[in-house]
Amino acid sequence: MLIAELMNALDGSIVYTALPSIQADTGASSATVQWIPAAYTLTFALALITGGRLGDLYGRKRIFLAGTAVFTAASLLCGIATSPAVLIAARALQGAAAAAMVPQVLATIHVTFDGASRAKAFGLYGMIMSLGGVLGPVLGAVLTAADIAGLGWRPIFLINLPIGLATVLLGLRFIPESREQRARRLDPLGMVLSSAGLLLIAYPLTVGGERHWPAWSFVMLGAGVAVLAVFVVQQRAKTAKGGSALVALSLFGSRAFAGGLAAQLVFGLVSGVFLLTWTLFMQNGLALTPGQFAPASIAISVGGMAGAMLASKWAARHMRRVPQAGALLVAGTLAGYQLLVSGQGTGMAFAAAVAPMILLGFGFGMIGAGLAGLTLSQVDHENAGSAAGLFNTAMQLGTALGIAMASVVFFAHAPAGSHGTTVTLAFAGSTWYVIAALAVMWALMFRLPKPAQRT
C-alpha cells in the first residue's frame, strides 16, 4: 500500500521537470501544457471524498486494487500518448484512479494496526510522502535526461507499469479486506454536490493566478463555498433520515479529527507556498541548474524520512507534541534561513542554501507522520475511508491555496521571468507568511490528543 502511495506522490510532481520536453515533442501550446499537471491534481482532489467512501462501502482492499489497476493502465496511456489531448485525458484518468487508491492506504493502516504499531505504520506513511513529494521533480529530470531507449520523457509514466503490477499482485496476497457493515448504498446527490463544490474552488485556485485573478475566479470561489454549504445541509438531512451519507458528519464531533483536518489544510498551504517559492529562489535567484538543485531536494527528502522515523517512535508516547515540535523546528529554521537570504542575497553560498534543508525536511517529516495518525486516532473503523478521503482532500485544497497565495506573497514582487536580487528579496519576504501559517498550525494542533489521552 505504501508503494502505491509513493507512486501517487511521485506522479503529482514528477511531470513538472519534463514539461519542456513534453511540449517540444507533442507540440503543445503554453496554455495546453499547464493542463498536464493540473488535470491530475484536479481530478484527484475532486474524487477523494467519494473514493474514501467507496472503500467503506464496498471493501477497502477491493477499491484499492481496482484503483491501482486503473492507475497503472492510465500510466501506460500517458506513456504512449501522441498528442496533448490524449495525454491530458490520461492524466485525468490517473488522478481519478489515485483518488480511489490513496484513501484506502490511510484507512487500512488505521483499521489494521493499533497502539505503537499504528504509530510506526503512520510514520512510514509520512516518510513515503516526504520522499515522493520532493523526489518527484528530481526523478523526472533524471529519467527525461537519460532518454532511455530513445523514449525521452515517456519513462516518467512507464516506470509505473512494473510497480503497479507488483502492487496489485502483492495486494491480492497480503492486504486484509475491511468495510463498513451497516451502510450499503452510495449517496449520488452528495457525490455531485461535493465534487461540484470542490471543482468550483479548486479550478480558480489552480489557474486563477496565472490569469491574474479575473473576476470570474472570485465568482467561482464564492459559488463553490455556497455549493459546499448546500452539501453540508444535504448530508445532515440524509443522516437525520437514517440514510447512507457520503460524509459521516459525526466525524467533526471529534476534537482530534476537526483540529487535525484544519491543521492538515494549513500544512498543505505551507507546503504549497514554500516549495514553489523556494524552487524559484534556488533556480532563478541563485541561478542553479536543475542538476545543481537536485542535492537540495535530496536534503529535504533525507531530512523528511529521518523526521518521520522519529515521529513513528515518539508519537504513541508524546502524541501532539511531536507534530507541534516539528512545526516549531520548521518555523525556527525558516526564520534563520530568511536572515541568511536577506543578508547574503544572490551571493549566498551553495552549502548555506542547501544545509538548512535537512532540518527543514526533518520538521516536515515530524509533522506529516505525526499529524495523520493523531487526526484519525479517534475515528471508528467503519468511517475510516471517509475520514481518510477528507484528510487527503484537506491536503490537496491546502496545497492549491498555497500556490494561489504565492501569487500575492511572491509573484506580486517577482513577476514571472524575474531573476537575481528581485527573486531573492521576494522569497525572503514570503517566508514570513509561511512562518505565520506554521504558528496557526501549531495552535490548531492543541486539539489533537495530548500524552495523557492515549487511544
FENZI-V456522 format. One record per residue. SS is DSSP state (alpha for helix, beta for strand, coil for the rest). PSI is psi in whole degrees, 0 to 359 (* if undefined). Layout:
ss:SS psi:PSI
ss:SS psi:PSI
This chain:
ss:coil psi:324
ss:alpha psi:330
ss:alpha psi:318
ss:alpha psi:320
ss:alpha psi:322
ss:alpha psi:318
ss:alpha psi:316
ss:alpha psi:315
ss:alpha psi:321
ss:alpha psi:315
ss:alpha psi:339
ss:coil psi:337
ss:coil psi:345
ss:coil psi:335
ss:coil psi:339
ss:alpha psi:314
ss:alpha psi:345
ss:alpha psi:355
ss:alpha psi:317
ss:alpha psi:320
ss:alpha psi:320
ss:alpha psi:317
ss:alpha psi:317
ss:alpha psi:324
ss:alpha psi:321
ss:alpha psi:348
ss:coil psi:23
ss:coil psi:143
ss:coil psi:167
ss:alpha psi:321
ss:alpha psi:321
ss:alpha psi:321
ss:alpha psi:334
ss:alpha psi:338
ss:alpha psi:351
ss:alpha psi:312
ss:alpha psi:325
ss:alpha psi:325
ss:alpha psi:321
ss:alpha psi:311
ss:alpha psi:316
ss:alpha psi:310
ss:alpha psi:325
ss:alpha psi:311
ss:alpha psi:321
ss:alpha psi:327
ss:alpha psi:0
ss:alpha psi:317
ss:alpha psi:314
ss:alpha psi:319
ss:alpha psi:319
ss:alpha psi:319
ss:alpha psi:326
ss:alpha psi:320
ss:alpha psi:320
ss:alpha psi:319
ss:alpha psi:318
ss:alpha psi:4
ss:coil psi:122
ss:alpha psi:323
ss:alpha psi:315
ss:alpha psi:312
ss:alpha psi:323
ss:alpha psi:312
ss:alpha psi:320
ss:alpha psi:315
ss:alpha psi:319
ss:alpha psi:319
ss:alpha psi:315
ss:alpha psi:321
ss:alpha psi:318
ss:alpha psi:317
ss:alpha psi:319
ss:alpha psi:326
ss:alpha psi:321
ss:alpha psi:316
ss:alpha psi:320
ss:alpha psi:317
ss:alpha psi:335
ss:alpha psi:5
ss:coil psi:137
ss:coil psi:356
ss:coil psi:155
ss:alpha psi:323
ss:alpha psi:317
ss:alpha psi:319
ss:alpha psi:317
ss:alpha psi:319
ss:alpha psi:319
ss:alpha psi:324
ss:alpha psi:322
ss:alpha psi:319
ss:alpha psi:321
ss:alpha psi:314
ss:alpha psi:318
ss:alpha psi:319
ss:alpha psi:320
ss:alpha psi:326
ss:alpha psi:332
ss:alpha psi:326
ss:alpha psi:311
ss:alpha psi:315
ss:alpha psi:333
ss:alpha psi:337
ss:alpha psi:302
ss:alpha psi:317
ss:alpha psi:316
ss:alpha psi:321
ss:alpha psi:317
ss:alpha psi:317
ss:alpha psi:345
ss:alpha psi:325
ss:coil psi:163
ss:coil psi:166
ss:alpha psi:222
ss:alpha psi:327
ss:alpha psi:321
ss:alpha psi:318
ss:alpha psi:320
ss:alpha psi:320
ss:alpha psi:317
ss:alpha psi:328
ss:alpha psi:318
ss:alpha psi:321
ss:alpha psi:314
ss:alpha psi:324
ss:alpha psi:317
ss:alpha psi:318
ss:alpha psi:317
ss:alpha psi:318
ss:alpha psi:310
ss:alpha psi:316
ss:alpha psi:323
ss:alpha psi:329
ss:alpha psi:340
ss:alpha psi:306
ss:alpha psi:324
ss:alpha psi:313
ss:alpha psi:322
ss:alpha psi:318
ss:alpha psi:318
ss:alpha psi:312
ss:alpha psi:322
ss:alpha psi:316
ss:alpha psi:328
ss:alpha psi:333
ss:coil psi:55
ss:alpha psi:124
ss:alpha psi:27
ss:alpha psi:19
ss:coil psi:354
ss:coil psi:238
ss:coil psi:346
ss:coil psi:328
ss:alpha psi:341
ss:alpha psi:337
ss:alpha psi:321
ss:alpha psi:338
ss:coil psi:339
ss:alpha psi:340
ss:alpha psi:305
ss:alpha psi:326
ss:alpha psi:314
ss:alpha psi:318
ss:alpha psi:316
ss:alpha psi:321
ss:alpha psi:317
ss:alpha psi:315
ss:alpha psi:317
ss:alpha psi:323
ss:alpha psi:320
ss:alpha psi:326
ss:alpha psi:321
ss:alpha psi:339
ss:coil psi:128
ss:coil psi:148
ss:coil psi:144
ss:coil psi:150
ss:coil psi:169
ss:coil psi:137
ss:coil psi:339
ss:coil psi:315
ss:coil psi:147
ss:coil psi:3
ss:coil psi:148
ss:coil psi:172
ss:coil psi:87
ss:alpha psi:318
ss:alpha psi:319
ss:alpha psi:321
ss:alpha psi:316
ss:alpha psi:313
ss:alpha psi:315
ss:alpha psi:317
ss:alpha psi:318
ss:alpha psi:316
ss:alpha psi:315
ss:alpha psi:322
ss:alpha psi:316
ss:alpha psi:336
ss:alpha psi:314
ss:alpha psi:323
ss:alpha psi:307
ss:alpha psi:330
ss:alpha psi:328
ss:alpha psi:318
ss:alpha psi:350
ss:coil psi:319
ss:alpha psi:316
ss:alpha psi:343
ss:alpha psi:16
ss:coil psi:36
ss:coil psi:69
ss:coil psi:168
ss:alpha psi:323
ss:alpha psi:333
ss:alpha psi:321
ss:alpha psi:326
ss:alpha psi:316
ss:alpha psi:319
ss:alpha psi:315
ss:alpha psi:319
ss:alpha psi:323
ss:alpha psi:317
ss:alpha psi:319
ss:alpha psi:318
ss:alpha psi:320
ss:alpha psi:328
ss:alpha psi:318
ss:alpha psi:321
ss:alpha psi:317
ss:alpha psi:316
ss:alpha psi:317
ss:alpha psi:321
ss:alpha psi:321
ss:alpha psi:317
ss:alpha psi:319
ss:alpha psi:320
ss:alpha psi:319
ss:alpha psi:330
ss:coil psi:2
ss:coil psi:15
ss:coil psi:175
ss:coil psi:98
ss:coil psi:154
ss:coil psi:319
ss:coil psi:129
ss:coil psi:101
ss:alpha psi:342
ss:alpha psi:339
ss:alpha psi:324
ss:alpha psi:355
ss:alpha psi:347
ss:coil psi:123
ss:alpha psi:319
ss:alpha psi:316
ss:alpha psi:314
ss:alpha psi:315
ss:alpha psi:319
ss:alpha psi:323
ss:alpha psi:317
ss:alpha psi:319
ss:alpha psi:323
ss:alpha psi:322
ss:alpha psi:315
ss:alpha psi:325
ss:alpha psi:319
ss:alpha psi:318
ss:alpha psi:314
ss:alpha psi:314
ss:alpha psi:316
ss:alpha psi:313
ss:alpha psi:309
ss:alpha psi:310
ss:alpha psi:323
ss:alpha psi:309
ss:alpha psi:325
ss:alpha psi:320
ss:alpha psi:316
ss:alpha psi:323
ss:alpha psi:314
ss:alpha psi:319
ss:alpha psi:321
ss:alpha psi:332
ss:alpha psi:310
ss:coil psi:359
ss:coil psi:39
ss:coil psi:143
ss:coil psi:163
ss:alpha psi:324
ss:alpha psi:320
ss:alpha psi:332
ss:alpha psi:335
ss:alpha psi:315
ss:alpha psi:327
ss:alpha psi:319
ss:alpha psi:320
ss:alpha psi:323
ss:alpha psi:317
ss:alpha psi:319
ss:alpha psi:314
ss:alpha psi:315
ss:alpha psi:319
ss:alpha psi:318
ss:alpha psi:318
ss:alpha psi:318
ss:alpha psi:320
ss:alpha psi:322
ss:alpha psi:319
ss:alpha psi:317
ss:alpha psi:323
ss:alpha psi:332
ss:alpha psi:326
ss:alpha psi:341
ss:alpha psi:318
ss:alpha psi:330
ss:alpha psi:317
ss:alpha psi:352
ss:coil psi:235
ss:alpha psi:343
ss:alpha psi:334
ss:alpha psi:302
ss:alpha psi:330
ss:alpha psi:319
ss:alpha psi:322
ss:alpha psi:318
ss:alpha psi:318
ss:alpha psi:322
ss:alpha psi:316
ss:alpha psi:316
ss:alpha psi:315
ss:alpha psi:318
ss:alpha psi:318
ss:alpha psi:323
ss:alpha psi:316
ss:alpha psi:321
ss:alpha psi:322
ss:alpha psi:319
ss:alpha psi:320
ss:alpha psi:313
ss:alpha psi:316
ss:alpha psi:322
ss:alpha psi:324
ss:alpha psi:337
ss:alpha psi:223
ss:alpha psi:348
ss:alpha psi:8
ss:coil psi:131
ss:coil psi:150
ss:alpha psi:316
ss:alpha psi:319
ss:alpha psi:329
ss:alpha psi:331
ss:alpha psi:317
ss:alpha psi:317
ss:alpha psi:343
ss:alpha psi:335
ss:alpha psi:314
ss:alpha psi:319
ss:alpha psi:314
ss:alpha psi:322
ss:alpha psi:314
ss:alpha psi:318
ss:alpha psi:319
ss:alpha psi:320
ss:alpha psi:321
ss:alpha psi:308
ss:alpha psi:316
ss:alpha psi:320
ss:alpha psi:323
ss:alpha psi:319
ss:alpha psi:309
ss:alpha psi:319
ss:alpha psi:325
ss:alpha psi:320
ss:coil psi:1
ss:coil psi:328
ss:coil psi:14
ss:coil psi:133
ss:coil psi:155
ss:alpha psi:328
ss:alpha psi:334
ss:alpha psi:19
ss:alpha psi:319
ss:alpha psi:316
ss:alpha psi:316
ss:alpha psi:318
ss:alpha psi:322
ss:alpha psi:316
ss:alpha psi:319
ss:alpha psi:314
ss:alpha psi:325
ss:alpha psi:321
ss:alpha psi:320
ss:alpha psi:317
ss:alpha psi:315
ss:alpha psi:322
ss:alpha psi:318
ss:alpha psi:317
ss:alpha psi:319
ss:alpha psi:320
ss:alpha psi:316
ss:alpha psi:321
ss:alpha psi:321
ss:alpha psi:331
ss:alpha psi:333
ss:alpha psi:327
ss:alpha psi:315
ss:alpha psi:344
ss:alpha psi:301
ss:alpha psi:338
ss:coil psi:335
ss:coil psi:340
ss:coil psi:84
ss:coil psi:160
ss:coil psi:134
ss:coil psi:354
ss:coil psi:153
ss:coil psi:167
ss:coil psi:224
ss:alpha psi:323
ss:alpha psi:317
ss:alpha psi:318
ss:alpha psi:321
ss:alpha psi:319
ss:alpha psi:319
ss:alpha psi:316
ss:alpha psi:320
ss:alpha psi:324
ss:alpha psi:334
ss:alpha psi:331
ss:alpha psi:327
ss:alpha psi:322
ss:alpha psi:317
ss:alpha psi:320
ss:alpha psi:318
ss:alpha psi:323
ss:alpha psi:324
ss:alpha psi:321
ss:alpha psi:316
ss:alpha psi:318
ss:alpha psi:317
ss:alpha psi:318
ss:alpha psi:330
ss:alpha psi:350
ss:alpha psi:346
ss:alpha psi:349
ss:coil psi:161
ss:coil psi:137
ss:coil psi:169
ss:coil psi:326
ss:coil psi:347
ss:coil psi:58
ss:coil psi:138
ss:coil psi:*
